[in-house]
Amino acid sequence: MSANRPAAVVVLAAGEGTRMKSKTPKVLHEISGRSLVGHVVTASRELDPEHLVVVVGHGSEQVTAHLTAVDDRLRTAHQAEQKGTGHAVRVGLDELGGTVDGTVIVVCGDTPLLSGETLTALAATHTADANAVTVLTAEMPDSTGYGRIVRDPADGAVTAIVEHKDATDAQRAIREINSGVFAFDGRLLADALGKLRTDNSQGEEYLTDVLSILREAGHRVGASVAPDHREILGINNRVQLAEAQRLLNQRLLERAMLAGVTVVDPASTLIDATVTYERDAIVHPGTQLLGTTHLGEDAEVGPNSRLTDTVVRAGARVDNTVADRAEVGEGATVGPYAYLRPGTRLGAKAKAGTYVEMKNATIGEGTKVPHLSYVGDATIGDHTNIGAASVFVNYDGVAKHHTTIGSHCRTGSDNMFVAPVTVGDGAYTAAGSVITKDVPPGSLAVARGQQRNIEGWVARKRPGSGAAQAAQAAASERDSES
């Protein structure tokens, strides 16, 4: 076990977030595939804490249900009344028995850019310097509005956190600011929380007052500086949410590129934190990679594609496509302008071509559905070709039914397969057929009416029309040639 492993991480996520102007609790707003609090929980888990507790308040039922789905090992503590950050931490510690031996890390649930590496460095500094409290700080280009960190010039210890409105001109020149993230000695924290007062303008218990309580008791307060000031940015409105999305997306794309993925135009590409990839994958402009999407080696996606929870295996090509919970086999091709709905599975070197929609369909190796077709609730074998403008008629108005087409089949253009129906291996179907009965292996199925030509119909029924004039001219030309 690491010497820096914290005894507990307490995530503060009880606030309402009124400036978001939303019915959704602030911490549940999403960027890059996770909620704000989900990003914080993920970063906190990198510390491998003995306990992880999230303090919830506004929208507690909704937030708790979400957290349970995100991480079934964490615990939640309900802050029924929001009486300040100090009170929130005490509620969190009460969930763990009131006093915790070891390091307690306190983080905010609306800081999605905070990384596990930065929290690990905070815990390490806290242990190495034997601090009672260690503040995570950052050097801001513009520190206006933030609490300034005042240090002892002799040993670098933090002597005060001065709010902007209370700072002197000299203190306002300080660029190092308080992030609101702390590492505490658990026992000293519990004792100091019991001494917090509410004689302030908000009538709340401030966690920052713990620092002065411990310092006045002779304990050391230190600091750990975040490597990038943007990590500590909190989200209070939709503008800040969008900016955090941009920054996190940039970070995720840089990570992918450094891992060997070619991203042709990062400015127009979105990637979720949960996306995985292998080397030499290529992502073209206008592409969104969402959820648990995975790109295999040499896979190529885009331009203008949106893939959600989709696997694209090695060497596959996906162009101008929307795919949701689908799988594209090795060397397969999709698009342009294809739609792969949930349950679609394309085998190796298969094809779903232009204006093809698939749903709950398994497509065999080397099988092609080239264009203008809908394949739903179907299984197609290997090396089969589906003609253009084919429709798998799978719904009778009450229930869905399955179509099975074998291997090495050739189906004609403008076919309707009315499920449930089976076309055997090696069978052919004629163009324009409506297939309602099973087709034996090796057979040719023809299911269409006999053509009947009614001579002179246009002249009789549409006299004087353009069609009638064209027909008359063609007849005259034919007569002259005969």
N, C-alpha and C positions, 0 to 999 in steps of 0.2 A: 504494500500500500504506500502511495506517495506521501511524503511528509507534509506536502502542501494540500493534501486532499481535505476539503472543508467538511466540517461536521454537518453543515446545513447551508442551503441556499434558500433565501426568502425572496420571492418575486412579488412585487407590489402591483396588483392589477385590479384595484377596487374602484378606481375613479370612473366617473360618468362620461367624461369627455364631451362636454356640451358643445364645444367649438367644432366638433365633427358634424354637428347638425344631422344626426342619424338616429334611426331607431335601433341600430346595431351598436352594442357596447364598443367603445373605442378599441380595446385590445383585440377585438375579433376582426377588425378590418384587415384585409390581406394584401400582401405584396410578395411577389416572387414565389407564389405557391404555398405560403404559410401565413397564418395570422400573425399580428404583431407579437402577441404573447407567445405564440408558437416558436417564433425565431428566438425569443429570449430563453425559453425552456430548452431549446436545442443547444444553444450556446452554453447554458448552465450545466447541461448534462456532460459536456466535455470536461468539466471539473471532476466528474465522478463523485458527487457529494453523497454522504451517507443518507441525507434526507433532502428532499426538494419539496417545498411547500409554496403554493401560490395563494396569496390573500385576495379574495374576490369580494365584490360588494355590489355595485350597480350591475343589474342583469346577471346575478349570481348563478341562477339555474342554467341559463344559456351558456355562460362562460365555463361553469363546472362541467357540463356535458361535453363541451368542446375539448376541454383539457383532458378529460378521461379518455377521449378518443385519440388525443395526441400522444399521451404518455400515461399508461395505466399504473405506473409506479409512483407518480407524484401524489401529493396530498393537497387538499384545499382547506383554507380557513376562511370563514365568513366574517367580514367586518360589516356588521349590520348598520352602524352609523360611521360615516367617514369623519373621524376626529383627528386627522392628521397622520403624517408618515410615521411618527413615533408610535402612535396608537396602533397603526397597521402592522408594524413589525412585532409589537407585543402580542397582537392577535395571532400572528404567524407562529411565534415561539410557543404560545399557549397550546397550539395544536401539537407541538413536539414535547410538551411537558413543562414548559415555562423557562427552563434553563438548559442550555446546551453547552457541553464541554467541547472546546475546540473552536475553530474558526467558523464564523457565520458571515456569509456573503449576502448583501442586500442589493438587489437590482430592481430596476423599474420595468414594468411590463410593456412599455410603449417605446422601447429602444431597440428596434429590430436590426440595426447595423452593428450592435455590440457583438464582438467575436469571442469565441471560446479561448483563443490565444491571449486576448487582452485580459480576460478574467483569470486565466492561469497565471499570467504575469502579476496581476494584483495579489493573488493568493501567495505567490512565491515571495514577493516583496514584503508582505505582511509578516510572513514567518521569519524571513531572513533578518528583518530589522527589529523583530520582537516588539512590534507596535501593539498598542491597545486598540487603535483604529487606524486603518489605512484608507485614504480617500483616493478614488480613481479620479484623476484630473486630466485636463487636456489643454494644450496651447492653442488658443483661438486666434485667428487673424483679426477678428473683431469681437472683443469680449463684452460689448455693450449688453447690459441686461442680465449678465451672469454674476454669480457670487465669486468674488476673487479669492484666490488662495494666497494667504500671507504666510511666509516661511521665516524661520529663524535663520539668519545668514550664517550662523556658526555651524549648525549641524543639519540644516535643511528640513527640520521638523516643522509641521504645520502649526502655526500659532493662532490662526483665525481664518474663518471664512466670512468675508464681508460682502453683504449684498450691495448691488450697484447703487441703490438709492442712498445707502449709508456710507459709501466709500468716499475717501478724500481724493483729491486730484491725483496724488501719487499712487494711491491704491487703484484708481480707475485705469491707470497706465499699465497695470499688471495684466498679462495675457493668459496666465494660467487660471483656469476656472474649475469650479466644482461640478462634477457630472451627476451627483446624486447616487452614485454607486459606491459602496463601502465594504470593507472587510473588518469585522469586529472580533475581539476576544469574546466568546460566547457568554462566559460568566460575568465579565465586566459589563457587557451590553445589557444583560437581564437586570443587573443591579441599577444601572443608570436609567433604564427605561422607567423604573419605579420612581424616579426623582424628577421626571419631566413635569413642567408646569404648563398651564394654559393661559397665563396672563399676557397674552399678545393680541394683536388686532383681530386675528382670526379665531381666537379661542380654541386653538388646536395644539396638539403635542407634536413638536417638530423633532424629527430624527437628528437634524444637525445640532440641536442643543446637547445631544449625548456627547459630542466632541468636546464642548467646553466643560461639561461635567467631569469627564475623564481627565482632561488636561489639568483642570484645577485640582484634581485629586493626585496629580503628580505622574500621570501616565503619559506615554509618548503617543503623539498623533503624527503619522507619516503620510506619504503620498506615493502613488504609482502613476506615471504619466502615460496615457494612451498614445500609441504610435501615430494615430490619425484622429484628429479632432472630430471628424464626421461620425465616428463610431458611437459617440455619446448622444447624438441628436435624438431628441424625443419627438413624438408625433402628437400634435394638438389639433390639426385641421387638415383638410383635403390637399391643400397646397404642399404642406410638409409631407403628407403621405406620398404624393406623386414624386417629390424630390427624393425621398428615401427609396422608392421603387427604382428610380433612375440610378442612384448610387449603388444600390445592391445589385441591380442587373449588370452594371459595369463591372463590379467585382466578380460576379459569377462568370461573365463572359471572359474576363481576363484569366480566370482560373482554368476555364475550358481551353482557351488558346494555348496557355502554358503547358497543358497536358497533351497537346498535339492536335487539337481540333482547329480547322480553318473556319473562321467566321468572316465572311466576305465583307459584311457591312455591320459592324457592331451597333451603329446608331439606329438601325431598323430591326434589330433582332432582340427578342425577349427569351429569357431562359429562367426556369424555376430552380429553386435551390435543391430540389429533389431529383432533377434530371441527371442521368449518368451517360457516359460516352466512352468510346475507345479512340485510339489514335487514328489520325488521317481521315476522320469524318469531316464532311464539308457542309457548312450551313450557309445557304444563299440569302440575299436580302429579303426583308419582309416576312421572316419566319418566326413563329412562336413555338417554343418547346416547353410543354407544360406537364405538371404532375410528375409521374414516375416514368416519363418517356426515356427510352434508352436508344442511343445510336451506336451501332456496331462499327467495327473497323472498316474504313473506306465507304461507309454509308454516305449518301448525298441527299440533302433535304432542301427543298425550296427551289425557286423563290416562292414567296407568298403562300406559305403552308402553315397550318396550325395543327400540331400533334399533341394530343392529351393522353397520358397513360398508354402510350403506344411504343411497341418495340420495332425498331428498324434494324434488321440483321445485316451482317457484313456485306458490303458491296451493293446493297439495294439502292434504288433511286426513287425518290418521292418528290413530285413536281406539282406545285399549285394544288395542294390537296388539304382537305380537312379530314383528320383521323382521330377517332375517340375509342380508346380501349381495343385497339387492333394490333395485329402482328403482321409485319411484312417480312417475308422469308429472305434468305440469303440470295442476293443477286436478282431479286424481284424488281419490277418496275410498277409505279403507280402514277396516274395522271397523264397529262395535266387535267385539272378540273375534276378530280375524283373525290368521292365522299365515302370513307370507310367508317361505318358505324360500329357500335360495340359488338364484339363476338366475331369480327372478321379475322380470318386467318389465311394469309397467302403463303403457299409453299415456295420452295426455292425456285427461282427463275420464273415464277408466275407473273401474270400481268393483269392489272386493273386499269384500263386505259381511259381515254378522254370521255368525260361525262358518264362515268360509271359510278353507281351507288351500290354498296354492299352492306348487308347487315346479317349478323349471326350466320356467316357463311364460311365454309372451309373449302379452300381452293387448292387443288393438288399441284404437285411439282410440274413446272413447265406449262401449266394450263393458262389460256389466254381468254380474257373477256375484254376485247379491244376497245369498244366504244358504245355509247348511247344505250346502256343497259342497266337494269335493276336486278340484283341477285340477293334475295332475302330468304332466310331459313333454308339453306341449301348445302349439300355436299357435292362437290365436283371432283372427280378423280384426276389422274395425272395425264398431261399431254392432250388435253381436250381443248377444242376451240369453240367458243360461244359466239354465234353470229351477232352482227350489229342489231340494235333496237330490240333486244330480247328482254322479256319481263318474266320473272318468276312470281307467279300469282299465288301468294302464300296466305292470304287472309280472306276468309269467307264471310266476314262481318261479325263473327263470333269468336273464332279460334284461328290460331296460326297453324299452318301445315307445312310439311317438309318435302322438298324435292331432292332427289338423288340422281345425278348424272355420272355415268361411269368414266373410265379412262379411255383415251384415244377416240373420243366421240367427236363428231362434227355436226353442230346444230346450225340450221339456216338462219338467215336474217329475219327479223320481224317474227320471231317465235314467241308464243305464250306457253309457259309450262304451268298448268293448273294443278296445284298441289292438293293432295298427296299424289305424286307420280314418280316413276323411276324410268330412266333411260339407261339401258344396259351397255356394257363395255363394247366399244367399237361400233356403236349404232350411229346412224345419220338421221337428221330430221330435215324436211324440206322447208325452204323459205316460205314465210307467211303461214306456217302451220300453228294451230292451237292444239297443243298436246294435252289430252285429258286422260289417256290410257297409257299404261306401262308399255315401253318399247323394248322388245327382246334384244339381247346382244346381237350385233351384226346386222340389224334390220334397218330399213329405211322407212320412216314414218312420214306419211303425207296426210295432212288434215286441213284441207281447204276446199272451198266450193269450186265447181267447174266454171271457167270463164265463159261468158256469153257476150257477143258483140252485136249491138242493135244498130244496123246501118241506117244512116240518115237522121238519127235522133236529133242532133244539134240543129240541122236545118229546119226540122219540123217544130221543135220546142223552143228554140232560141233564134228565130229568124232575125236577121239584121245585126246580130251581135258580132263582136270581134271574132269570137270563136267560129261563128258561121261563115264569116268572110274568109278567115284563114282556111277553113275546111274546103270552101268553094275554090279558092286559089290552088290549093293542093290537088284537088280533083281535076281542075283544068290543066295543070301542069302534067299530071299523070296521063290524062287523055291525049295531050299533045305528044307525049313521048311514045305512046303506044301505036 
